Amino acid sequence: MTPAGAERLPSRAARLLSALFYGACSLFLVLLNKALLTTYGFPSPIVLGIGQMAATIMILYVAKLNKIIHFPDFDKRIPVKLFPLPLLYVGNHLSGLLSTGKLSLPMFTVLRKFTIPLTLLLETIILGKHYSLDIVASVFTIVLGAVVAAGSDLAFNLEGYIFVFLNDIFTAANGVYTKQKMDPKELGKYGVLFYNACFMIIPTFIISVSTGDFQQATEFNQWKNVLFIIQFLLSCFLGYLLMFATVLCSHYNSPLTTAVVGAIKNVSVAYIGMLVGGDYIFSPLNFVGLNICMAGGLRYSFLTLGRQFKPNQTDEENVPLEVKS
């Protein structure tokens, strides 16, 4: 690629700030959802997901009306342009909330590491990306740590493991397809977020009602608790903010970097989970596995986010394989 092509790449500041923004949003939302679903015992993760979709639709629609942002009006071609994103979006959303309530924070964050090799594989197949041996090695270091930690999990929960592995698959596919669909000349990042939420909020509501999930939510005994209501509304807002931050990070970096930033963020979540939440059971092997994961994540960050751009050097994250070869 020519130097002119390299100049079109996002600036280092934009890449770094978008990654930090995503990491901060993800950290706060995981902790908040954990408090709602575990500490308060809120019985309906699907209703919480519906609230986050509703907040996304409302915020983006109001911003569009006030000309703060722009995305195209609806037409019959939009569902075709988006497919399969809406299905991946709702699968990612609901499996993440369902797994959060069933696993300890450290084990939830460890098992989410399997998103990273899945993302790497899908980027290679779908987007034609190519990564160096150092980056691949750091990714598999993260996975090794996850295997060690999960193998010694003393609070094994089969249902929680199934949901979190489904969440890994949906997250990886959602990130890669979002990158593919996010053409500014088509829907753009705001259009992708808005129409994803619009298309899936009604089917998700029907699922919630038909499974009894919605009735459990309406009968929950904390709706008169002002502190609970504030945290519920804050979770809805942060749910939108996280979706926006995910799209932004994938736009300026890559889906793989977004996945790894999530893993680095889990350094804080894992160790906080050892001190709060009350559902982490310590074992030496589990603790070693956690630290192997974190070491791999930090190594990846040094290889990618810390890279200095040079006029004659392009970023392998953003260069398709056919261009590199």
SVG drawing of the C-alpha trace seen along z (x, -y; Angstrom):
<svg xmlns="http://www.w3.org/2000/svg" viewBox="-47 -20 55 49">
<polyline fill="none" stroke="black" stroke-width="0.4" points="0.0,0.0 1.2,-3.5 2.0,-6.2 -1.2,-7.9 -3.2,-4.8 -1.5,-4.7 -2.5,-8.3 -6.2,-7.3 -5.9,-5.0 -7.4,-6.3 -5.1,-8.3 -3.4,-6.6 -5.3,-8.9 -8.7,-7.9 -7.9,-4.2 -6.6,-4.5 -9.5,-6.7 -12.2,-4.5 -10.6,-1.4 -10.4,-3.1 -14.0,-4.3 -15.2,-0.8 -13.3,0.7 -14.7,-1.7 -18.3,-1.3 -18.0,2.5 -16.5,2.5 -19.2,0.4 -22.0,2.2 -20.8,5.7 -20.6,4.5 -24.0,2.8 -25.7,5.8 -24.1,8.1 -25.5,6.0 -29.0,6.0 -29.2,9.7 -27.3,11.1 -27.4,8.6 -30.9,7.4 -32.0,10.7 -33.8,9.2 -35.3,12.3 -35.6,11.0 -32.4,10.5 -34.5,10.4 -36.5,7.4 -33.3,5.7 -32.1,6.3 -35.4,4.8 -34.9,1.7 -31.4,1.3 -32.8,1.7 -35.6,-0.8 -33.0,-3.3 -30.9,-2.9 -34.0,-3.5 -35.1,-6.6 -31.7,-8.2 -30.8,-7.8 -34.2,-8.8 -34.2,-12.0 -30.7,-12.8 -31.7,-12.3 -34.8,-14.6 -32.5,-17.3 -30.0,-16.8 -27.3,-15.9 -26.6,-12.7 -27.7,-11.4 -28.7,-7.9 -31.0,-7.0 -34.7,-6.7 -36.2,-3.3 -36.7,-1.6 -37.4,2.0 -33.7,2.6 -32.4,2.0 -33.3,5.5 -31.4,7.1 -28.4,4.8 -28.3,5.6 -28.9,9.4 -27.7,11.4 -26.8,8.6 -30.2,8.3 -30.2,12.0 -26.6,11.9 -27.3,8.6 -30.1,10.1 -28.3,13.4 -25.3,11.5 -27.4,9.3 -29.5,11.9 -26.8,14.6 -24.5,12.1 -27.2,11.0 -28.2,14.6 -24.6,15.8 -23.8,12.7 -26.3,13.8 -25.3,17.5 -21.5,17.2 -19.1,15.5 -17.5,12.4 -14.0,13.9 -15.2,17.0 -17.6,15.0 -14.7,12.8 -12.4,15.8 -14.8,17.7 -15.5,14.6 -11.9,14.8 -12.9,17.5 -14.5,14.6 -10.9,13.6 -9.8,16.7 -13.3,16.9 -13.0,13.3 -9.5,13.9 -10.8,16.9 -13.9,15.0 -11.8,11.9 -9.4,14.1 -12.3,15.9 -14.8,13.0 -12.7,9.8 -9.5,11.3 -7.3,10.0 -3.8,11.3 -2.1,11.2 1.5,11.7 2.7,14.7 3.3,12.5 -0.4,11.5 -1.6,15.1 0.6,16.3 -0.7,13.6 -4.3,14.7 -3.6,18.3 -1.9,17.3 -5.2,15.8 -7.1,19.0 -4.6,21.1 -5.2,19.1 -8.9,19.4 -8.7,23.2 -6.5,23.5 -8.9,21.2 -12.1,22.9 -10.7,26.4 -10.3,25.6 -13.6,23.7 -15.0,24.8 -18.4,23.2 -19.1,25.0 -22.5,24.1 -23.4,26.0 -26.2,23.6 -23.9,20.6 -21.1,22.2 -23.5,22.9 -24.8,19.3 -21.4,17.7 -20.0,19.9 -23.1,18.9 -22.3,15.3 -18.7,15.8 -19.9,17.0 -22.5,14.3 -20.1,11.6 -17.4,12.6 -19.8,12.9 -21.6,9.6 -18.3,7.7 -17.0,9.0 -20.3,8.5 -20.8,5.0 -17.3,4.1 -18.4,5.5 -21.8,3.7 -20.7,0.3 -20.3,-1.6 -20.7,-5.3 -22.3,-5.6 -25.0,-3.0 -26.3,-2.8 -23.2,-4.1 -22.6,-3.3 -25.7,-5.0 -28.0,-3.4 -26.6,0.1 -27.3,-0.5 -30.8,-2.0 -32.2,0.6 -30.7,3.5 -32.6,2.4 -35.8,1.6 -35.9,5.0 -35.3,7.1 -37.2,5.3 -40.6,6.7 -39.5,10.3 -37.6,10.1 -40.6,8.7 -42.7,11.6 -40.1,14.1 -40.2,12.4 -44.0,12.6 -44.2,16.2 -41.6,17.5 -43.1,15.8 -40.0,13.6 -42.0,10.4 -44.5,11.4 -41.6,12.2 -40.2,8.7 -43.6,6.9 -44.0,8.8 -40.5,8.0 -40.7,6.6 -38.0,3.9 -39.9,1.5 -40.6,-0.8 -36.9,-0.9 -35.5,-4.2 -31.9,-3.0 -32.9,0.1 -34.8,-2.0 -31.9,-4.4 -29.5,-1.5 -32.0,0.2 -32.3,-3.0 -28.5,-3.6 -28.0,0.0 -30.4,-0.8 -28.4,-3.9 -25.1,-2.2 -26.4,0.7 -26.8,-1.9 -23.5,-3.4 -21.7,-0.1 -23.3,0.8 -22.1,-2.6 -18.6,-2.1 -18.3,1.4 -19.2,0.1 -16.8,-2.8 -13.9,-0.7 -14.4,1.8 -14.6,-1.1 -11.3,-2.7 -9.5,0.5 -10.8,4.0 -13.2,6.5 -10.2,8.5 -8.9,5.4 -12.3,4.8 -12.4,8.3 -9.0,8.1 -9.7,4.7 -12.7,6.4 -10.3,9.0 -7.9,6.4 -10.9,4.7 -11.5,8.0 -8.3,7.5 -10.3,5.1 -13.5,7.1 -11.8,10.4 -10.0,8.9 -13.0,6.9 -15.1,10.0 -12.7,11.7 -13.5,9.0 -17.2,8.3 -20.2,10.4 -19.5,13.3 -19.6,16.0 -15.9,16.5 -14.3,19.6 -10.5,19.2 -8.1,22.0 -4.4,21.7 -4.8,23.1 -7.8,20.9 -5.8,17.8 -2.8,18.8 -5.2,19.2 -6.6,15.8 -3.1,14.3 -2.1,16.1 -5.1,14.6 -4.3,11.1 -0.6,11.5 -1.7,12.5 -4.2,9.6 -1.6,7.1 0.9,8.5 -1.6,8.1 -2.2,4.5 1.5,3.7 1.7,5.2 -1.3,3.3 -2.5,0.3 1.0,-0.8 2.3,-0.6 3.7,-3.9 2.6,-4.7 5.2,-5.5 4.6,-7.1 5.9,-4.0 4.3,-1.5 0.7,-0.3 -1.2,1.4 -1.7,5.1 -5.1,4.9 -6.5,2.7 -4.9,4.1 -6.6,6.9 -4.6,10.0 -4.7,9.5 -3.2,6.0 -0.4,7.3 0.5,10.1"/>
</svg>
